[in-house]
Amino acid sequence: MSKKIQEFAKKHKIAKLGFGCMRLPTLGADDKIDIEAVKQMVDAYMQAGHNYFDTAYGYHGGKSEEAMREALVKRYPRDSYMLVTKLPIWAADKPEDVERIFNEQLERCGVEYFDMYLLHALNGESHKKHEDFGSYEFCKKMQDEGKIKLFGFSFHGSTEDIQHIMEKHHEKFDAVQLMLNYFDWHRGDYRAQFEVVQKYEKPIICMEPVRGGILARLPEDIGAMLTAANANDSHASWAVRWVADVPEVVNVLSGMSNMQQLQDNLDIIARDQRLTAEELALTEKVANALAEIPRVECTYCKYCIKCPVNIPIFDIFEAYNKFLENRSHYQFRLAYNPIEKSCNASACVDCGVCVEVCPQKIDIPKKMREIALLMDKE
């Protein structure tokens, strides 16, 4: 870790484990947030000495920020925690909407300032819209007024995108939120993007350390490799330890859905146990084995929840990925058939709304056609 990053983490007292608010516990089938369960998790997290809460305008259909107001803001002194949220430029139709959204977020969260404010899911296209709509200038103004303490961005684009963004705006950013885990480190552009950020010595907030739960629920034969090495540690703990081992990572975000997941992560971070060279080699072996299984690269973030025809895209992808893993047509039908025909894969109208908000840039309509064709053959 560079001295600059080390000083940043110390100055702002950023906890190593971040409380991600994208996958909060819910009640029933309507996905309503279980506020009482969230309160219990917040209490356990705070009592363990951690302080970093990461939410966003669109999480849980727009209810995550309000949940943080009820479970955190109303119950703890303002200086005892860091509250982070993000500007979704896709929700802005005109430049004036940037200020409107920001003020709405302050009201939703019940705060007068954000400890960190991020441009959400930045890539080449959204970056240009931020420039056109004056987001950089607005956020600088909010920093000058004390309504934003730290400024950065979360990223879901190409290496070329992040190179351009950092070259042009690196002096404006205090930190960068990157998708980082041992699976993606060995494939695609993720390592190269990490290196671009480090060229400018920016602290990294890690998102998706278990890649939407994929690394927490490994296929039995692949997971057995980790179990054989250490029968006491969960699959998720390997992923969290791998990320926590990266010196430039000042915070590891985990979107936890229940107390068990929270406690597991708290225990992992408290142990502060580095992976050995043999263990690091094993995670690479697991990543390579996992990469051989075909899958839709969905992390179940639910950004696509506002499908115009109400297709439960993430649920269908989750069931489809399990099918690709085990080739059980029976299990896939059990998960798929209860979905109403008016909103199953064949109902897709190819409008592209989901593609615009998908961080992984999956061609969702194409995948829906593939899945509909598979079910028609059944």
N, C-alpha and C positions, 0 to 999 in steps of 0.2 A: 504494500500500500504506500502511495506517495505521501509525503509529509502534508501536502495540501489537503488530500482526502481525509487523512487521519485527523487533522485539525478541524475539518468541517464536521465530521461525526461527533467529535468531542464538544465543539462549540454549541451545536444544536441539540445535543443530548438525544440523538436518534437511537431508539431501541433496535436491536438486531432483528427481532421478529416483528413483522408488521401485521396488523389485523386487517385483512382484506374484506371488504364489505360487498362483494359481488355474489357470494353464495351463502347468505345468511340462512339460519334455520327458518323453515316455513310451516304453516298450518294447512293441512288438507290439500285438496287438488287445485285450489285457486291461487296458490303461490303467495298467500298473504304472509308477511313476515311475522314470526313469533317473537314479539317484543320482549316478553318475559324471559324467553330462552336467551335472547341477545343480551339482555341485562346481566344474566348470570355469567355469560361468557366474557362480557366486558369487565365485570368485577374480577373474575379469575385472572384475566390477562393483566389488568392494572395491578392487582395484588402481587403478581409475579414480577413486577418492576418494569413492565413495558408500557409504551405510550403512543405508538404510531398507528393511526386509523386512516385507511385509504378507501374512499367512496367515490362515486361519480354520479353525474346528472341522470344517466339512464339506467343505472343498476336497479334491479328488481322493479322494472317498469316505472322508474322514477321515484320509488319509495325508500331507497336505501339512505339517501341523505336525511330524510325525515326520521328514519329509524335511529340514526346517529344522534339526532337532536334529543330523542326520547331516552335512549339507552345510555348516552354518554354526556352530551352537553348539559342537560338539565340536572345531572347527578354528580358531576365532578367539577372542581375548580378549573377555570379556563387555562391556567398556566400549568396544569398537570398532564396535559396530553397534546399531541400534534394531530390536527385534523387536516386531511388532504382531500381535495376534490379536483375535478377536471372540466375543461371547457370543451363541449362537443360541438365542433363547428358545423357538423351536418344538421344540427337543430336550428341553425341560423339561416334565415332567408335574406337578410340585409344587414349591413354593418351595425345598425342600431341594436340588433338582437344580441350582440356580444355583451353589451352592458346589461340588457334586460335579463339574460340568462344568469349572469354573474350575481346580480341583485337578488334574483329568485333563489339562487343557491345559498346566499347568505341567510335569507329568510327561512328556507327549508331546514338548514342546519342550526339556525338559531344562534349564529355567531356574528361578530363584528369584523372578523378577519379570518383568513385561512393561513395556516402555518406553511403550507405549500400549495401552490396552484399549478396544475399541469395542462398543457394543450393536449387533448385526448386523442390517442391513436394517430399520431402524426405520421404522414407519409408524403410523397411528392405532391399529390393532388390536394390533400387537406392543408398542407403547408402553404400552398399558393392561395387558397381561400382565406387562410388566416392573414396572410399578407394583404390581400385585397380588402379584407374587412377590418384591418387595423388592429388585430388581436395583440400583436406585440406592443404597439404603442399604448393600448388600453391597459394591458397588464403592467407595463412599466409605470403608468400613472397610478394604478392601484397600489403598486409597491411604494411609490413615493408618498401615498396617503396612508400607508400602514395597513391596508386591507389585504395585502398579500405579503407574507414574510419572505418566502422562498419561491422561485419560479423555475419551471422546467417543462418537460414533455414526456409523455409515454409514446412508445414508437412501435409501429407495425408496417414498415415499408421495406424498401430495398436498401442495399448497402450504398448505392449511388445516391438515394434520397438522403440518407443520414449524413453522408459526406457533404452534400450540398448545404444541408441545414446547419451543420456544425461550422462549416467554413464561413457561412454568412452571419450566423447569429450566436456563436458559442459564448461570446462575452455576456449575453443576456441570461444564460442558463446557470442555475446553481446546481442542478442535478438532472439526471436522465433516468427514466424508468424503462428498462429493457426486459424482454422475455428471455429468460436464462434458465437452462436446466441441462442435465447431462445428456439427455436425448438429443436435443437440438444443437448442442455444442459440437457434435460430431457430424453434422449434416447442414446443408443450406448455408445461409449467409450470417448466421447468428454470431459466430465467433469473430467474423470480420467486422460486424457492426460494433461489437464490444471493443475491438481494437481501435476503431475510429473514435469512439467516445474517450478512450483512454489517452489518445493522442493529445486531447485537451485537458486531461487530468480532472475529469468530472466524476463525482461520486455516482454510484449506480444503485438505484432501487430495483431490486429483482422482482419481476412478476412471473407468474406461472412456473414456480419451481417444481411442481409435480405435474405440469402440463395439463391442467384441467382435470386432474385426477388419474390420468393415464398411468403415471409412474407410481401411483399409490395402489393401483389395482392391476398389476401385471398379469399376463396370462400365466397359468399354473406352471408350465414347463420353464418359462423364462424367470418367473419369480423364485422358482426353486433354487436358482443359482445364488441369489442373495440369501435365501434362507439357509442354504448349506454353509455359507460363510459366517452367518450370524443369525441364529434362530430367534433371538430375542428382539431384534429390531424390525419394525414394520418396513414395508417397501417405501412408504412415504418418507421415513426417517433417512433413508439413504439419499433420496433426492434433496431433502432439505440440508443435510450435512454437506452434500457436494457443493451447493450454492453458497452456503455459509462459509465454506472454505476459501472462496474467491476473495482475495484481499480488498479489491476495489468495491465490493458490494457492502454498502453500509446498512442495508435493510433488506430482509427477505420477506416479501409479502406472501401470505397464505390465506386463500379464501376458504375459511373453515365453516362448516355447516352444523357442527355439533360440539358438545363439550369434550367428547373423546378425542376428536381431531385436534382441538385446541390444546388439550393436555399433552397429547403426543408431541406436538410442536414445541410446547413450553419445555418439556423434558429434554428434547433434542438440543435446543438452544442452550439450556442450562448446563448440559454436559460439556459443551464446547470442545467436543472431541474431533480432532481432525482425521480425515480419511488417510489411511496409509497408502503407499504406492501400489500395493497389491489390491486394495479396495478401489482405488481410482481406476486401475486396469479392469477390474470386474465391472464397474459401471459402464465402461466403454464397450465391453463384451455384451452386456445387457442391452445397451442402446443399439448395437449392430443387429442383435437378434430381433429386437422389436421393430427395427426398420424394415426387416424382411417381410413383415405382415402387412398386406395392403390395407389401407384405411383412409377414411376421409379425415383430413387434418383439422378437425373441429376440436376446440378446447372447451366447448359448452359454456361459453361466456354469456350467451343469451342476448347478444346485441340484436339478433334478428327476431326478437320477440314480437315486433310490430308488423308481422307479415300481414298484408292486406286481406288475405283469405284465411288467416289464423292457422296456418300450418305450424304444428309444433316441431320446427325444423331440428332443433337440438335433440329432442327426444327421438326423432326418427333416425338421426345420425348416430346417436348412442346405441340404439338397437341394431342399426346396420353395421356399425363397427364391431359389435359383438358377433354378428353373423360372419363378417369377414374373418374374424379370429377363429371361430369354432365351426363355421359352416353348418350350423344347426338351423335348418329351415323351420323346424318346429318352434324353437325358441323365438325366432324372428317373427313368426306369425302371431305368437302369443302377445308379443309387444306391439305389433303393428295393427292387427285386425280390430282392436277396440277403438282405434281412431276413426271418427266419422268420415265417410267418403267425401263429404264436402270440404274437408280440410286434411286429407291424407296427401301423399306425394303426388298422386295423379291430379290433384286440384291446383297445382302450381300453374300460374298464368304467365310466368316468365317476365315479370315486371321489373326485376332487377333491384328492387328496394333492399332486399337482404344482402345482395352483393356489395352495395354501396357502404353498408355499415359493418360488414364482416372483417375483423382484423386480419384474418388469415387469407382474405381474398379468394375464398372458395367459390367456384362456379356452382352455386347452390341450385339454380334451375336445372343445370345439366345433371347433377347428382340426383335430384328429385325424379327426373325422367328415367334414370338408370334404375332407381328403386321401384318406381311404378311399373317399369317393364319386368323387373324381377317378380313382383307380386302378381302381375298378369299371367305369368308363366306357371304360377303355383296352382 
